[in-house]
Amino acid sequence: MYAGKARAYTNIALIKYWGKKDEQLILPMNSSLSLTLDAFYTETSVYFGEALTEDTFFLDGKKQDLKQTAKISKFLDLVRQQQNISLFAKVESQNFVPTAAGLASSASGLAALAGACSVALNLHLSKTELSRLARRGSGSACRSIFGGFSEWQKGDSNQNSFAQQIPSNKWEDELAMVFVLVDDGVKDISSRDGMRRTVETSSFYSGWLETIDTDLETAKQAILEKDFIRLGEVTEANGLRMHGTTLAAVPPFTYWSPESLNVMQLVRTARQQGLPCYFTMDAGPNVKILVEKKNVTALTQFLAEHLSEKQLITAYAGPEIALIPLERLEEK
């Protein structure tokens, strides 16, 4: 039996990925930029063995149903095809996410699975190759291969669509992100379905694509110059534009809840009072607030005046994927 383990951290896009031009290869319509965070991560072990007669998937100690296991098997099939092997696998994954956080773990989960497969089968994949492989499981997973800031280059084929680290002189160590949890329920519209509907029907979508390259360059220049205000402004504007596209979809929809809007206004109020901070949101109601580490205490104290402290989680810049070799195990 061949075994491998990996730990990968989730990332939050500052310049969003929204829409696929190839759903099979998971090629995005636009490039994106993210910050990997330390507070949320996934550890995954993979065991390939001739004695196994089917793929099995355990998440947080519980065996998953056929539907969830099929998603994992689909990814394992990619690895098996690439390596010309037919071994089944047992996958054990654990998400280290605060209770009831309602935060997606697909990025860290699929990045960790890609890393664990590489270790188990002794593939010696480079970070670029790992990023390319992780992308096939979940688009944003390609960015979780790297720590700090990373850019997912959209590319136009399987070979040239992958993430790479953005030089930052470790500026990310001076930043933080405060998560405001407003809802941990199941979304009415998944991000996959939301993307598809937006790309196919939204009259605002072309305008979104026209602004991406400028937003990316602005963000990368801000990182290079350690310009927090500039990075925050483009992060907030880009996120609002992404969510704006959903309002023109047919039929229209939104991931915002009334409390999401309330938190956005709180962020604006904090800025008006002299506290630099900027919000962004993914395909869900929870709000993420970018803030300098030196201002975290002031921000959380301000938010705690209006929200429950249980709703607030602070994260800092996270590391790159960790590959953990396991001994070759004897068949039982």
C-alpha positions in Angstrom: 0.0 0.0 0.0 1.3 3.4 -1.0 0.5 6.3 1.3 0.9 10.1 1.4 -0.4 13.1 3.3 -0.6 16.8 2.7 -1.8 19.9 4.5 -3.2 22.8 2.5 -4.7 26.1 3.5 -7.7 27.9 2.1 -7.4 31.2 0.2 -9.6 34.2 -0.3 -9.6 35.9 -3.7 -9.0 39.6 -3.7 -9.5 39.8 -7.4 -12.2 37.2 -8.1 -12.5 34.2 -10.4 -16.0 34.1 -11.7 -17.0 31.9 -14.7 -15.5 29.1 -16.6 -14.8 28.9 -20.3 -14.2 25.1 -20.1 -16.0 23.2 -17.4 -14.3 19.9 -18.1 -10.8 21.3 -17.7 -11.9 24.0 -15.2 -10.4 26.8 -17.3 -11.5 30.2 -16.0 -12.8 33.2 -18.0 -10.4 35.4 -16.1 -7.2 35.4 -14.1 -7.5 36.0 -10.3 -5.4 36.9 -7.3 -5.7 35.6 -3.7 -4.3 35.6 -0.2 -3.7 32.2 1.5 -4.8 32.2 5.1 -3.7 30.4 8.2 -6.9 29.9 10.1 -8.6 27.3 7.8 -6.8 24.3 6.4 -7.4 20.7 5.4 -5.2 17.6 6.1 -5.7 14.7 3.7 -4.1 11.2 3.6 -4.4 8.9 0.6 -3.7 5.1 0.6 -3.5 3.3 -2.7 -3.4 -0.5 -2.5 -4.0 -3.6 -4.5 -6.2 -5.1 -1.7 -8.7 -2.2 -2.1 -11.8 -3.0 -4.2 -13.3 0.5 -4.4 -12.5 4.1 -3.6 -13.6 5.2 -0.1 -13.7 8.7 1.3 -13.8 9.7 5.0 -14.4 13.3 5.9 -13.8 14.3 9.6 -14.0 10.7 10.5 -17.3 9.9 8.8 -17.6 7.7 5.7 -19.1 9.8 2.9 -22.0 8.7 0.7 -21.7 7.6 -3.0 -22.3 11.2 -4.3 -19.5 12.7 -2.3 -17.2 9.8 -2.9 -17.8 10.0 -6.7 -16.4 13.6 -6.7 -13.2 12.2 -5.1 -13.0 9.2 -7.4 -13.3 11.6 -10.4 -10.2 13.4 -9.3 -8.4 10.1 -8.5 -9.2 8.9 -12.0 -7.2 11.9 -13.4 -4.2 10.8 -11.3 -4.6 7.1 -12.2 -4.9 8.0 -15.9 -1.8 10.2 -15.9 0.2 7.5 -14.1 -1.3 4.5 -15.9 -2.3 2.7 -12.7 -5.6 1.1 -11.7 -5.2 1.0 -7.9 -8.2 2.0 -5.8 -7.7 4.4 -2.8 -8.8 5.2 0.6 -9.0 9.0 1.3 -9.1 10.4 4.8 -9.6 14.1 5.1 -10.0 16.4 8.0 -11.1 20.1 7.8 -9.8 22.4 10.4 -12.4 25.1 10.2 -14.1 26.8 13.1 -17.4 25.2 14.1 -20.3 26.5 12.1 -18.1 28.8 10.0 -20.0 28.1 6.9 -16.8 28.5 4.9 -16.1 26.5 1.8 -13.1 24.1 2.1 -12.9 23.0 -1.6 -9.8 25.0 -2.2 -7.8 23.6 0.7 -9.4 20.1 0.3 -8.6 19.5 -3.3 -5.1 21.1 -3.0 -4.4 18.7 -0.1 -5.7 15.8 -2.1 -3.5 16.6 -5.0 -0.5 16.9 -2.7 -1.3 13.6 -0.9 -1.5 11.8 -4.2 1.8 13.2 -5.4 3.5 12.0 -2.2 1.8 8.6 -2.2 2.7 7.8 -5.8 6.2 9.4 -5.5 5.4 11.8 -8.4 7.8 14.6 -7.4 5.5 17.2 -8.9 6.7 20.8 -8.9 4.5 23.4 -7.4 3.4 24.4 -10.9 2.4 20.8 -11.7 0.6 20.5 -8.3 -1.3 23.7 -9.0 -2.3 22.4 -12.4 -3.5 19.1 -11.0 -5.4 20.7 -8.1 -7.2 23.0 -10.5 -8.8 20.0 -12.1 -10.5 19.2 -8.7 -11.5 22.8 -7.8 -10.5 25.9 -9.6 -9.5 27.9 -6.6 -7.5 25.0 -5.2 -4.7 25.8 -7.6 -4.0 28.9 -5.6 -3.8 27.0 -2.3 -0.5 25.4 -3.4 1.2 28.7 -2.5 1.5 30.7 0.6 0.9 34.5 0.7 -0.3 36.1 -2.5 -0.8 34.1 -5.6 -2.2 34.7 -9.1 -4.1 32.1 -11.1 -3.2 32.7 -14.7 -6.3 31.8 -16.7 -4.4 30.3 -19.6 -6.2 28.7 -22.6 -5.3 25.1 -22.1 -4.7 22.5 -19.4 -0.9 23.2 -19.6 -0.8 26.9 -19.1 -3.7 27.4 -16.6 -2.1 27.4 -13.1 -1.2 29.6 -10.2 2.1 31.2 -9.2 3.3 33.1 -6.2 3.4 36.9 -6.4 6.6 38.6 -5.1 5.6 40.6 -2.1 8.7 41.0 0.2 6.6 39.3 2.8 4.2 42.2 3.0 1.4 39.7 3.6 2.8 39.2 7.1 1.5 42.8 7.9 -2.0 42.0 6.9 -5.0 40.2 8.3 -8.5 39.2 7.3 -11.5 39.3 9.7 -14.3 36.9 8.8 -17.9 37.9 9.7 -20.1 34.9 9.7 -23.7 35.8 9.0 -25.1 32.5 7.8 -23.9 28.9 7.8 -26.9 27.5 5.9 -26.8 25.8 2.5 -26.8 28.2 -0.4 -29.8 28.3 -2.7 -27.5 28.5 -5.7 -24.1 26.8 -5.8 -21.1 28.8 -7.0 -20.8 26.4 -10.0 -24.5 27.0 -11.0 -24.2 30.7 -10.2 -21.1 31.1 -12.5 -22.8 29.2 -15.3 -26.0 31.2 -15.2 -24.0 34.5 -15.0 -21.7 33.7 -17.9 -24.6 32.5 -20.1 -27.2 35.2 -19.3 -25.9 38.3 -17.5 -25.9 41.5 -19.5 -23.3 42.8 -17.0 -20.8 40.0 -17.5 -18.9 41.5 -20.4 -18.3 44.7 -18.4 -16.9 42.5 -15.5 -14.4 40.9 -17.9 -13.3 44.2 -19.3 -12.2 45.5 -15.9 -10.3 42.4 -14.7 -6.9 43.0 -16.3 -6.8 46.6 -14.9 -7.9 45.3 -11.4 -5.2 42.7 -11.5 -2.4 45.1 -12.4 -3.6 47.6 -9.8 -3.6 44.9 -7.1 -0.1 43.6 -8.0 1.3 47.1 -8.1 -0.2 47.8 -4.7 1.4 44.7 -3.3 4.7 45.6 -4.8 4.5 49.1 -3.3 2.9 47.9 0.0 0.1 50.3 -0.6 -2.8 49.0 1.6 -5.3 51.7 0.7 -4.9 51.0 -3.0 -5.1 47.2 -2.5 -8.2 47.5 -0.3 -10.0 49.8 -2.7 -9.5 47.5 -5.7 -10.4 44.4 -3.6 -13.7 45.9 -2.5 -14.6 47.3 -6.0 -13.8 44.0 -7.7 -15.9 42.0 -5.3 -18.8 44.4 -5.7 -18.6 44.2 -9.5 -18.5 40.4 -9.4 -21.7 40.3 -7.3 -23.2 42.9 -9.5 -23.1 40.5 -12.5 -25.6 38.2 -10.7 -28.2 40.9 -10.5 -28.4 40.9 -14.3 -28.5 37.2 -14.7 -31.7 35.5 -16.0 -33.3 34.9 -13.6 -31.5 37.4 -11.3 -30.1 36.2 -8.0 -27.8 37.4 -5.2 -25.7 35.7 -2.5 -26.1 38.7 -0.2 -28.4 38.6 2.9 -29.7 41.6 4.8 -27.0 41.0 7.4 -24.3 41.0 4.6 -25.4 44.5 3.7 -25.4 45.5 7.3 -21.7 44.4 7.7 -20.7 46.2 4.5 -22.1 49.4 5.9 -20.3 48.8 9.2 -17.0 48.6 7.2 -17.8 51.9 5.5 -18.6 53.4 8.9 -15.3 52.2 10.3 -13.4 53.8 7.4 -15.2 57.0 7.9 -14.0 57.0 11.5 -10.4 56.6 10.3 -10.0 52.8 10.4 -8.7 51.6 7.0 -10.5 48.3 6.2 -12.2 46.9 3.1 -14.7 44.1 2.5 -15.0 41.3 0.0 -17.4 38.4 -0.5 -17.3 35.1 -2.3 -20.4 33.2 -3.5 -22.1 33.3 -0.2 -23.3 35.7 2.5 -20.3 35.8 4.8 -18.2 39.0 4.6 -14.4 39.0 4.7 -12.6 42.2 5.8 -9.1 43.0 4.7 -7.2 45.0 7.4 -3.7 45.7 8.5 -2.5 43.6 11.4 -1.8 46.6 13.5 -5.5 47.5 13.3 -7.1 44.1 13.9 -7.9 44.8 17.6 -9.5 48.2 16.8 -11.6 46.6 14.0 -12.8 43.6 16.1 -13.7 45.9 19.0 -15.7 48.1 16.7 -17.5 45.2 15.1 -18.2 43.6 18.5 -20.3 46.7 19.4 -22.7 45.7 16.6 -22.2 41.9 16.2 -21.7 38.8 18.3 -18.1 38.0 19.0 -18.9 34.4 17.9 -19.4 35.8 14.4 -15.8 37.1 14.2 -12.8 35.0 13.2 -9.4 36.6 12.5 -7.0 35.0 10.1 -3.5 35.9 9.0 -1.4 35.0 6.0 -1.0 31.3 5.6 1.9 29.0 4.3 2.2 27.0 1.2 1.1 23.4 0.9 3.0 20.9 3.2 3.7 17.5 1.8 4.1 14.8 4.5 5.7 11.5 3.4 4.3 8.4 5.0 6.1 5.0 5.2 5.1 2.5 2.6 2.6 0.3 4.4 2.4 -3.5 4.1 -0.8 -4.9 2.6 -3.1 -6.4 5.1 
